Amino acid sequence: MTTSDLHERFAASLMPNYGQPRTALTLGRGCEVYDADGRQYLDLIAGIAVSSLGHGHPALVKAVAHQAATLAHSSNLFINEREVELAERLVDLLGGDAKVFFANSGTETNEAALKLVKRAAGPGRHYFVAADEGFHGRTFGALALTGKESIRTPFGPYGMDVRFVPHGDLEALREAVDEHCIAVFTEPTQGEAGIVPAPEGYLAGVREICDDTGAAFVLDEIQSGIGRTGRWFAHQSEDVRPDVITLAKGLGGGLPIGACVGFGRYADVFHKGDHGSTFGGNPVACAAALAVLDTIEEEGLLAHTAVMGDLLAEQIEGIEHPLLEGQRGIGLWRALTLTGPHSAHVQEQAAIRGFLVNAVAPTTIRLAPPLVITPEQIGVFIEALPNILDAAEAAAAEEAT
């Protein structure tokens, strides 16, 4: 099959909600992927911060193959060893006094968190607070919390009261949260808004406001968790513990898995029958997640991520180009900020030259490479970046004429 063949088959058989992706991938090895025509690319997006170990990592392949041959599925009617092991491991990494609910995706973990905090809320609590431009998923509950109007508005109204405040604005949050608020949902850094970090001390401020009012503090670490920032979890940089944390993406290293973790009294809120998932805690997905956690630890990938992230940021900052404003982010989770709304052209020109990046916003390119990326691979991208920007600028100028 060629890329052209797959384009035709894709258009004929899949709903058009993703448009028509330009590239059809067929093979991955480490940080490199290949398309249906045999072209090689350096993967700088990792399936949207998912493929933590890159592609085809031996530890992940071995764990998945062994578990698939042993017990591929059990459902929630039975206990399987891998889900227990993974829950114990996450509780240990998060500092104990917690319990886990497994799902299949980030949006499902936020749906679970919504039900959890709603179940725990006392009488008189009836609304939620979330952040402008935040993203928590596309199912109805998660979408109700999502502050991106372009994807939220067409599907309203939502049967819940959600009040939005600017991301990182503690004064606005303090005014919005009172004794009637069920929970505050936020991200340590807004991923889909373009890798927008909150100000230093923000999470500690959210914790204080929630403590003062009795609202639950729900932290969405679906993109930022599992080593992406150079720590296991982004909130550990402020030594703050939320009441509920949601995880997915990088946890499975490419397999679908999510986790909703409740701390303290939120660990035991659900009663039998309150929530469930047929595939949640699937043995193969849990085996993959255990392999990811083991490999990050054994290969020292937290420290590696911090060093590679600093290197990437430093080298981007060293480029002078009229289209490049700068960069922001943490660890291997970075945004190239542009001086004009030309990210789609940058993404296209990067792909033409063998680099996969993501135009997450009109003036923002998201970079979230596998955590195993090397200095040499970063150097190859940095060397090519000025030419990519030149070509994007030229393409934008041609489009405007």
N, C-alpha and C positions, 0 to 999 in steps of 0.2 A: 504494500500500500504506500502510495506517495502522499505527501501533504495535501495535494490537490484532491486526491481520491477521498481522503478523510474529511476534508472540508465539505465535499458534496454529501457524504454519508451523514455527517454531523448535522448539516442543515436539514436533511430530509427526515431525521429520526429524533432529534432532541429539541426540546422547547427553546425558544430564542432568548431566554432570560440572561444568557451570558454573551449575547451577540455572537460574533464569529471569531473565536480566538485565532490569532495569526499562526501560532506555532503548534505543531502536533508532535508531542514527545513520545518516544518509544523505548528509550534506554537511559539509565543513569549509572554513573560510576563515581563515587566520591562527590566532589563538587561540580562535576561535569555531567551534562545531559546531551542527548542526541535526538534529532528530530527524524521524522519518517523519511526524509531525503538524505539522511546520513550526516547532516551538519552538526558540528559540535558547538556547545555553548557553555560558558561559565555561569553556573546557577547562583545568582545573587539575591534570590527571593525565597528559595527553599520551600516552595509550596505554601507561601504566606506564613513564614516562620514555623513551619511544621517539621521539615526534614532535618532535625537537629544533627543527626550523624551523617548527613549527606545521603547518597544513594548507594544501596547494595552493601552497607556496612556488614562485615562478617558476623558480628555479634547479634545484630538484629535479624539477619537472615537465619542464623542458626536457631535463635529462640523461637521465631515464628514457625519454621519448618518442624522443629521438634514438637511444639505444642499442637500444631495442626494435625500431626500424626498421632498425638496422644489423646487429646480431647479438644475438639474445635469449638464446642458450644455446650452450655448446660442450662441456660435460662436462669431466671431468678427463683425458680422452684427448688434449686439445689445449690449447695456451696461448692465452689471450685477453689483449689489451692492457690492459683495465681491471683485471684481477686483479693484473697485474704492477705497474701504476701505484699501486694501492691498497696493496699490500704494501710497496712502496718508501716510500710516504707514511707509513704507520704506523711503519715502522722508523725513519724520520727523526724523527717526533714522539716516539718512545720513546727516542731517543738512540743508535741504531745497535747493531751487534753482535747482531742478532736476525734471526729468520726467522719466517714467518707460515704458519699453516694456516687456510684459510677453511672455515666451516661455515654453517649456516642459522639458528642460534639459540644462546642462552646455554647451555642444557643440553648441546648438542652440543659446544660449545667446552670445557666441563668434562669431558666424556667423552674428548675428544682429549687434554686435559691429564693425565687419569688414565693413559691409555696411554703418554703421553710420559714421565712421571716413573717409571712402572713399568718401561719399557724401559731407562731410564737408571740405575735403581737397581742397586747392587752386591749381591753375594751376602749373604744374612742379613738383608736389609731386607724386612719383611713386613707393616707396618701403616701406616695413615694417621692423622693428627690433624686434626680440624676443630672448629668452634665450636658450642656449644649455641645453638639458635635460628637458626643460620646457614641460608642457602638457596642451593643450587647447581643446582637443577633437579629434574626429575621422572622422567627415565630412570633405569634401575637403578643405574648407577654414580654419577651425580650425586645421586640420592636417598639412596644409602648415605652420602654425605658431608653430607647435609642434617640439621641438628640440630633440626628441628621434629618432635617426636614424633607429632603428630596426623596428619601426612601420610606420615611415614616408617614407623611401626610396622606399619600394616595390610598392607604389601607385603613385609615381611621374611620369612625371613632373607636377607641379602645375602652373596654369596660373597667378602667381603673384610672385613678387620679394621679398623674405624674407631673411634678413641677420641676422645671429646668432652671439651672443656674450656670453661669460661666465656669468653665473648667479652671480649677486652681484658685478661685475667688472665695476665700474663707469668709469674708464679710457677708457676701451674698448668700453663702451656704448657711451661715448662722441666722440670717434673717428668715430663711426658708424653712428651717427645721425647728419644730416645736414638739410638744408632748402628744400631738396628733399624728406625727410622722411614723410610719411603719419602719422605713429603712432608707438609707442613702446608698445608692449604687454609683460606683465610680471606678475609674481606671487610674493606675499610677502614672501612666503615660498613655495618651490617646493614640491608638494605633491607626485606625481607619481615618482619623482626622489628619494624619500626616506625621506621625511620631512626634507628638506635642507633649513634652514633659510638664508635669505640674511643678510649681515653685517648690524649692526646698522647704521642708517642714509642713507641706500640705497634708500628707497622710496623718501626721501627728495631730494636726488641727481638726481633721475629720473625726479622728478618734475622740478627741476632747468634746466636740460638739455632740457626737452620738452618746457619749457617757453622760453629758449634762442633761440630755433630753430623753434618754432611754430608747432612742431609735437604734436600729441595727445598722452596723457598718458592713456593707457587702463590697468586697474588692474583686473586680474582674481582672484576673491575671492570665487570661486566655492566651494573649500574645506575649506578655512579658515574662511569664513563668518558665520554669524548667531550664534555667541557665541562660536565657536570651540576653540578660543584662549583665552577665558576669557573676551573678548570684543565683542561688536556686530560685528565689522569688524576689521580685523588685522591692516589695515592702520591707524586706530585711535590711535595706540600706538605711531605713529610718528606725529600725527596731520597734516597729508598730505591729500589733496584731489585730486584724479585723475580726468580726464575729463570724463571717462566712467568706470563703475565698472560692472562686471558680477557676478551673484549669481546663485546658484542652490542647489543641495544636501540637506544640513540641513534645508533649508528654508521650505520645505514641510513636514519634519518629517517622510517621507516614501512615500508621494505621489509625482508624477512627476511634478515639476514646476521649472522654471528658470526666472531670471529677468535681463535685460540689462538696466542700469540706466545711463542716460546722464546728466551731470552737465552744468550749464551756457549755453553757445551757443550750446552745444551738446544736450541739452534737446529738441530743436525744429528743428533739422536738417531734420528729415524725413518729406516728403510730403505725402499726401494721395496716397496710392497705392505703396509706396516705399518698404514696407515690411509687412509681416503678418504671422499669425499662426491660423489655425482653432481651436486648443485646447488651445492656449495661453490665460491666464486669465480665465481658466475654473473655474466656481464657486466652485466646490468641492475642487479642488486643492488650490484655494485661501482661502477658509474657513479653510483648514488644516493649511496653512501657518499662518493665523491670530491666530489660536489656539496655534501654536508653539511660536510665538512672545509673545502672552499673557502669556503663561505658563513660558517661560524663565524669563519674568519680574516678575510675581507673585510669583514664587518659588525661586527667587534670584539665578538663575542658572549661571549667569555670574560670580558672586563671587565664587559660588560653583565650577565652572569649573576651575577657577584660583587656588583655594586651592587644589582640587583633582589632578590637573595637577602637582603642586609642590610636593604633596605627592607621586604621582606615580614616578616622576623623582628622588626624594630623595631615595625612597626605591629601585629603580633599581640601583642607584649609590652605594648603600650599599651592593650589591651582588658581590662577588668575584668568578669568574668562568673563566676558560681559553677560553671559546667560547664567552664570553660577553666582548665587548670592552667598552660599555657605552650606553649613550642615548643622544638624542637631540630632540628639538622641543619646543613647547609652549602650555600651557593649556592642554586640553585633546586631543592632537595631537602630538604623540611622536613616535620616532623611536628607537628600540633596535638596536644598531650597533654591528655586530659580527666580530670576528677576522678572519673568513673564510667564503667562499661562501656556507653557509649551511642553509640559511633561509627556503628553502623548507622543510628540515628535521625538523626545529623548528616548522614550521606551522603544519606539520603532527603530530608531537609528542604532541604539545599543544592540538590539536583536540582530540587525543586519550585520553587525560587526562581531557577533558571537557572545553577547552578554544578555542575560535575562534579568531585568529590573522591573519595578512596578510603578506605574503612574497613578499613585494613590489619590492625588488631588491635582488640580490644574497647574499649580506651581511647585509641586512636591513629587520627588521620586523616592520610593521606599526601597531600602536595602536591608535584607534580612537573610544573609547567606547561611549555609550550614555552619555549625559551630566548629567544624573541623577545617575551615578554610585556612590556607597557609599564607605567610607573608608574600611568597612569590606570586600567588594567585591574586592577592590584593594589588600587588605591583603591576601585574598585567592589565588589570582594569584601570588603575590610575593612569597608566601610560596611554591607554586608549581614550580616556574620558574627554580630553580637549577636542579630539577629532569628532567624537560623538556629539559634543555640544555644538561644534561648528556646523555639522551636518543637520542637526535639529534646528538651528537658527536659520540655515538656508531653506530648509523645508517649510518652516513657518513663514518666511518671507515670500516664498513662492506661492504658498496657499493664500496669502493675503492679497496677491496681485490678481 
